[in-house]
């Protein structure tokens, strides 16, 4: 028998540490070569760590939410035979461990020393000990749901379905067999699919676990912690103001329907590509909105190119993939890019460069958009635009004979939040009014 220390490798981006956001093994588990060990998060992406060897897990370095330095031990694994080499990235901690040629207990001592020395600076933490930690007793699991007069679903059935850990945990708590839930075309099951299944099951013979939700204490880690920190910093440092205007999008919706009817193999157009095109055409006259503010240096950087952030809801939380040079793309290219980036964000496959560098952000809740929103600025940008839900209401419109008539129209509110240190209220209102004129005369969007 031998002991293999798997250390956190250098995963690029010039980072010195990463956050442990999920463990896939615990002490005592057997893991196979290339099996999932843990998910770690850098500033921009979540990366899966896979074991280079097979064996029994003896030690794990820290709890979910802890930071771990590049090159520090991630897990210690007992393997058959002798350890040929230790795989890691070079670091002072690693070099000292190598010099001492430790076993698992020595690894714990070295880590403990490093953590003690750097606790005040918030550097890497680890919970590896000389003795494996006793596992906390697990709370009784809720009763598993099952179809009437049918056996309860087996773990193997649900394991075949593509779903995030959060979706699996929710389904498990509800007693739902994932294999019986209809998924999207891409085969990945999401929270919305569970919601639809619950609504359908209310009148079916499928028995769901008790309706009372359980009390939970959720540790704020990973993407959710980064969102919390960024939003808090934005509200704390930026004097927000918001402006909302109503737009008649009847003609825009008619144009969208006409374009979709003749799109062929092109992606289906939603309202978002049309709105982005209108924003890009309006921004040149309002350069103060397409900008980033470095408040420490006291510098505002205005941009000619529009690198548009698209706020996308994922199982892990809100992410903002970026459409590069949105001003150079036509409607179909914008539609394809929106679909590609949103799916990459939801699946966790988005690259770091696709999640950074935006100069202006659009956030939309789609059919849940409400009457008006006051979105929080994606710092260090200076503005964020929020289209709201389209509703139908009667309006007075010209009757073509010099008078007016009442007609049913499709209306949508446009919200914008701005950094009042950089953008004046007059500028924000003027921009939205110019955007409104373009939205209400959409034929201009197709003009060169």
C-alpha positions in Angstrom: 0.0 0.0 0.0 1.1 3.6 -0.7 -0.2 7.1 -0.1 -0.7 9.5 -3.0 -1.1 13.2 -2.4 -3.1 14.9 -5.2 -2.5 18.6 -5.1 -4.5 21.4 -6.7 -2.9 21.9 -10.1 -2.3 25.2 -11.8 -5.6 25.7 -13.7 -4.5 28.9 -15.5 -5.7 32.5 -15.4 -2.7 33.4 -13.2 -4.6 32.6 -10.0 -2.9 31.7 -6.7 -5.9 30.0 -5.1 -9.4 28.6 -5.7 -12.5 28.0 -3.7 -13.8 24.5 -3.0 -17.5 24.6 -4.1 -18.4 20.9 -4.0 -16.9 17.6 -2.9 -17.8 14.5 -4.8 -15.9 12.2 -2.3 -15.5 11.9 1.4 -13.1 10.1 3.7 -13.4 6.3 3.3 -14.8 6.5 -0.3 -13.2 4.5 -3.0 -12.4 6.6 -6.1 -11.4 5.4 -9.5 -8.9 6.9 -11.8 -10.4 10.0 -13.6 -13.3 10.0 -11.0 -14.6 13.4 -9.9 -12.9 14.6 -6.7 -14.2 18.1 -6.3 -15.3 21.3 -8.1 -13.2 24.4 -7.5 -14.0 27.9 -8.6 -11.7 30.6 -9.8 -12.6 34.2 -10.3 -14.3 33.3 -13.6 -15.1 29.6 -13.9 -15.8 26.3 -12.1 -13.4 23.5 -12.8 -13.9 19.8 -12.1 -10.9 18.1 -10.4 -10.4 14.4 -11.4 -8.3 11.9 -9.6 -5.2 10.7 -11.4 -5.2 7.4 -9.5 -7.6 4.8 -8.0 -7.8 4.1 -4.3 -9.4 4.9 -0.9 -9.7 8.6 0.2 -7.8 9.1 3.4 -7.9 12.9 3.7 -9.7 15.8 2.2 -8.5 19.4 2.3 -11.2 21.6 3.8 -14.9 22.1 3.6 -17.0 23.6 0.8 -16.5 27.3 0.8 -12.8 27.1 1.8 -10.0 28.6 -0.3 -7.1 26.4 -1.2 -3.8 27.5 -2.7 -2.4 26.2 -6.0 -0.1 23.3 -5.2 -1.6 22.5 -1.8 -2.8 19.0 -1.1 -6.4 18.5 -2.2 -6.9 14.8 -1.2 -4.7 12.0 0.1 -5.5 8.6 -1.5 -4.4 5.2 -0.4 -3.4 3.1 -3.4 -2.0 -0.3 -4.2 1.8 -0.3 -4.7 4.2 2.5 -4.3 3.7 6.2 -5.3 5.8 6.9 -8.4 5.4 10.7 -8.5 3.5 13.4 -6.8 1.4 15.6 -9.2 1.2 19.2 -8.3 2.0 22.8 -9.2 5.2 24.3 -7.7 4.7 26.6 -4.7 6.6 27.3 -1.5 4.2 25.0 0.4 4.7 22.2 -2.1 8.4 22.6 -2.2 8.6 22.3 1.6 6.4 19.3 1.6 8.5 17.6 -1.0 11.6 18.3 0.9 10.2 16.6 4.0 8.7 13.7 1.9 5.7 13.4 4.2 3.0 10.9 4.7 -0.6 11.9 5.2 -0.1 13.0 8.8 2.9 15.2 7.8 0.8 16.7 5.0 -1.7 17.7 7.6 0.9 19.3 9.8 2.4 21.4 7.0 -1.0 22.6 5.9 -2.0 23.4 9.4 1.2 25.5 9.7 0.5 27.4 6.5 -3.1 28.1 7.5 -2.1 29.4 11.0 0.5 31.7 9.4 -1.9 33.2 6.9 -5.2 33.2 8.7 -5.3 36.9 9.1 -4.9 37.5 5.3 -7.6 35.1 4.3 -5.3 32.8 2.3 -5.8 29.1 1.8 -7.5 27.1 4.5 -7.5 23.3 5.0 -9.1 20.8 7.3 -6.8 17.9 6.7 -5.9 16.3 10.0 -3.6 13.5 11.1 -6.7 11.4 11.8 -9.6 11.3 9.4 -12.5 13.4 10.7 -15.5 11.6 11.9 -18.4 12.1 9.6 -21.3 14.1 10.9 -24.5 12.0 11.4 -26.9 12.5 8.5 -30.4 13.8 9.1 -33.1 11.3 8.2 -34.0 11.6 4.6 -37.5 12.5 3.7 -39.8 9.7 2.6 -39.2 8.9 -1.1 -42.1 9.5 -3.4 -43.3 6.7 -5.6 -46.0 6.2 -8.2 -49.1 4.7 -6.8 -48.7 0.9 -6.6 -45.2 1.2 -7.9 -41.7 0.7 -6.4 -39.7 3.7 -5.3 -37.2 5.0 -7.9 -33.7 3.7 -7.5 -30.7 6.0 -7.4 -29.4 4.4 -10.6 -32.5 5.5 -12.5 -32.1 9.2 -11.5 -28.3 9.1 -12.0 -28.8 8.6 -15.8 -30.5 12.0 -16.1 -28.3 15.1 -16.8 -29.0 17.5 -13.9 -27.0 19.9 -11.7 -26.3 18.9 -8.0 -28.9 21.6 -6.9 -31.6 20.1 -9.1 -30.8 16.6 -7.9 -30.9 17.7 -4.3 -34.3 19.3 -4.8 -35.7 16.3 -6.6 -34.4 14.0 -3.8 -36.0 16.2 -1.1 -39.3 16.1 -3.0 -39.0 12.4 -3.6 -39.1 12.8 -7.4 -37.6 10.2 -9.7 -35.7 12.3 -12.3 -36.1 9.5 -14.8 -39.9 10.3 -14.9 -39.4 14.1 -15.5 -39.6 15.4 -19.0 -36.5 17.4 -19.9 -35.6 20.0 -22.5 -34.4 19.1 -26.0 -30.8 19.1 -24.9 -31.6 16.4 -22.4 -30.6 18.4 -19.3 -33.1 18.6 -16.5 -33.6 22.0 -14.8 -35.6 23.5 -12.0 -38.3 24.6 -14.4 -38.8 21.0 -15.4 -39.3 20.0 -11.8 -41.8 22.9 -11.4 -43.8 21.6 -14.5 -43.7 18.1 -13.1 -45.0 19.2 -9.8 -47.9 21.1 -11.4 -48.7 18.0 -13.5 -48.4 15.7 -10.6 -51.0 17.6 -8.5 -53.8 15.9 -10.5 -52.1 12.6 -11.2 -51.4 9.4 -9.3 -47.9 10.3 -8.5 -47.4 10.9 -4.8 -45.0 13.6 -3.8 -43.3 13.9 -0.5 -44.9 16.1 2.2 -45.9 19.6 1.2 -44.2 21.3 4.1 -40.8 22.6 3.2 -37.9 21.7 5.6 -35.8 24.2 7.5 -32.4 24.7 5.9 -29.1 26.4 6.6 -27.4 27.1 3.4 -23.7 28.1 3.3 -23.1 30.9 0.9 -20.3 29.7 -1.3 -19.0 29.6 -4.8 -20.9 31.7 -7.4 -23.6 32.7 -5.0 -21.0 34.2 -2.6 -19.4 36.1 -5.5 -22.8 37.4 -6.6 -23.4 38.6 -3.1 -20.1 40.3 -2.8 -20.4 42.0 -6.2 -23.9 43.2 -5.6 -23.1 44.5 -2.1 -20.1 46.3 -3.5 -22.1 47.8 -6.3 -24.9 49.1 -4.0 -22.4 50.3 -1.4 -20.1 52.2 -3.8 -22.4 53.3 -6.6 -25.1 56.0 -6.2 -27.8 54.4 -8.3 -30.7 56.1 -10.0 -33.3 54.5 -12.2 -35.5 55.7 -15.1 -38.4 53.9 -16.6 -40.3 54.6 -19.9 -43.2 52.9 -21.7 -42.6 51.8 -25.3 -45.2 50.7 -27.9 -43.6 47.5 -29.3 -46.6 46.5 -31.5 -44.7 47.2 -34.7 -41.6 45.6 -33.4 -43.4 42.4 -32.5 -45.0 42.4 -36.0 -41.5 42.7 -37.6 -40.2 39.9 -35.4 -43.1 37.6 -36.4 -42.4 38.4 -40.1 -38.7 37.7 -39.8 -39.3 34.4 -38.0 -41.8 33.2 -40.6 -39.1 33.4 -43.2 -36.0 32.5 -41.1 -35.4 29.1 -42.6 -32.5 27.5 -40.7 -31.7 30.6 -38.8 -32.2 30.8 -35.1 -35.6 32.0 -33.9 -35.7 35.7 -33.0 -36.8 36.7 -29.5 -37.3 40.3 -28.5 -33.7 40.5 -27.1 -31.7 40.6 -30.4 -34.0 43.4 -31.7 -33.5 45.3 -28.5 -29.7 44.8 -28.5 -29.6 46.1 -32.1 -31.5 49.1 -31.1 -29.2 49.8 -28.1 -26.1 49.5 -30.3 -27.5 52.0 -32.8 -28.4 54.4 -30.0 -25.2 54.3 -28.0 -22.9 56.3 -30.3 -24.7 59.5 -29.4 -24.5 58.6 -25.6 -20.9 57.4 -25.1 -21.1 58.1 -21.3 -23.3 55.0 -21.0 -21.0 52.5 -22.7 -18.3 52.9 -20.1 -16.5 51.6 -17.0 -15.6 53.7 -14.0 -12.4 53.0 -12.0 -13.3 54.8 -8.9 -10.0 54.1 -7.2 -8.0 55.7 -10.1 -10.8 58.3 -10.7 -10.9 57.4 -14.4 -13.9 56.8 -16.7 -13.0 54.6 -19.7 -15.5 55.1 -22.6 -15.6 52.4 -25.3 -16.3 52.5 -29.0 -17.2 48.8 -29.3 -20.2 47.5 -27.4 -19.3 44.4 -25.4 -22.7 43.6 -24.1 -23.3 41.6 -21.0 -26.4 39.4 -21.0 -27.5 38.4 -17.5 -28.4 34.7 -17.5 -30.0 32.8 -14.7 -28.4 29.4 -14.0 -28.8 26.7 -11.4 -25.8 28.1 -9.6 -26.9 31.8 -9.7 -26.8 34.8 -12.0 -24.0 34.9 -14.6 -23.2 37.5 -17.2 -21.8 36.1 -20.5 -20.6 38.8 -22.9 -21.4 39.3 -26.6 -18.2 40.8 -28.0 -18.6 43.6 -30.6 -22.4 43.4 -30.5 -22.5 46.5 -32.8 -21.1 44.5 -35.7 -23.6 41.6 -35.5 -26.9 41.4 -37.4 -30.1 40.1 -35.8 -29.5 36.5 -36.6 -25.9 36.5 -35.4 -27.0 38.2 -32.1 -29.7 35.5 -31.7 -27.3 32.7 -32.2 -24.7 34.2 -29.9 -27.3 34.7 -27.1 -28.4 31.1 -27.3 -24.8 29.8 -27.3 -23.6 32.0 -24.4 -26.7 31.3 -22.3 -26.3 27.6 -22.7 -22.6 27.7 -22.0 -23.3 29.6 -18.8 -26.0 27.2 -17.6 -23.9 24.1 -18.4 -20.8 25.6 -16.7 -18.7 25.4 -19.9 -18.4 29.1 -20.5 -14.8 30.3 -20.8 -13.4 33.0 -18.5 -13.1 35.4 -21.4 -16.8 34.9 -22.2 -17.7 36.0 -18.7 -15.7 39.2 -18.4 -15.0 42.5 -20.1 -18.6 43.8 -20.6 -19.1 47.5 -21.1 -22.9 47.5 -20.7 -25.3 44.9 -19.4 -28.9 44.0 -20.3 -30.9 42.0 -17.8 -34.3 40.6 -18.6 -36.6 38.3 -16.7 -38.5 37.4 -19.8 -42.2 36.7 -19.1 -41.5 37.3 -15.4 -40.3 40.8 -16.2 -42.9 42.7 -14.2 -44.1 46.2 -14.8 -40.8 47.9 -14.0 -37.4 46.8 -12.5 -34.6 48.7 -10.9 -31.6 46.5 -11.7 -28.3 46.7 -9.9 -25.4 47.9 -12.0 -22.8 45.3 -13.0 -19.8 47.1 -11.5 -17.5 48.7 -12.8 -19.9 49.5 -15.6 -22.0 52.6 -15.2 -25.4 51.5 -16.6 -27.7 48.5 -16.9 -30.8 48.2 -19.0 -33.8 46.1 -18.1 -36.7 45.3 -20.6 -39.9 44.3 -18.8 -42.9 42.1 -19.7 -44.9 42.9 -22.8 -48.6 43.5 -22.0 -51.6 44.4 -24.1 -53.6 47.5 -23.3 -56.0 49.8 -25.1 -54.5 53.1 -26.3 -55.5 56.1 -28.3 -53.8 56.0 -31.7 -54.2 58.2 -34.9 -57.2 57.1 -37.0 -55.6 58.4 -40.2 -58.2 61.2 -40.6 -56.8 63.7 -38.1 -58.5 62.2 -35.1 -57.9 59.3 -32.7 -59.3 55.8 -32.1 -58.9 53.2 -29.4 -56.8 50.2 -30.4 -55.2 47.3 -28.7 -51.4 47.8 -28.5 -48.5 45.8 -27.1 -46.6 47.8 -24.5 -43.3 47.2 -22.7 -41.5 49.3 -20.1 -37.7 49.9 -20.5 -35.8 50.4 -17.2 -32.3 51.8 -16.9 -30.2 52.1 -13.8 -27.2 54.4 -13.9 -24.2 55.5 -11.8 -25.0 59.1 -10.9 -21.3 59.9 -10.5 -20.8 59.4 -14.2 -24.3 59.7 -15.8 -26.7 62.6 -15.3 -30.4 62.1 -15.2 -30.8 64.1 -18.4 -28.4 61.8 -20.3 -30.2 58.6 -19.1 -33.6 60.0 -20.0 -32.4 61.3 -23.4 -30.9 57.9 -24.2 -34.1 56.0 -23.3 -36.2 58.4 -25.4 -33.9 57.9 -28.4 -34.1 54.2 -27.8 -37.9 54.4 -27.6 -38.1 56.2 -31.0 -36.0 53.5 -32.6 -38.0 50.7 -31.0 -41.3 52.2 -32.1 -40.0 52.6 -35.7 -38.3 49.2 -36.1 -37.9 49.3 -39.9 -34.8 51.5 -39.2 -33.2 48.4 -37.6 -33.0 46.7 -41.0 -31.5 49.8 -42.7 -27.7 49.9 -43.3 
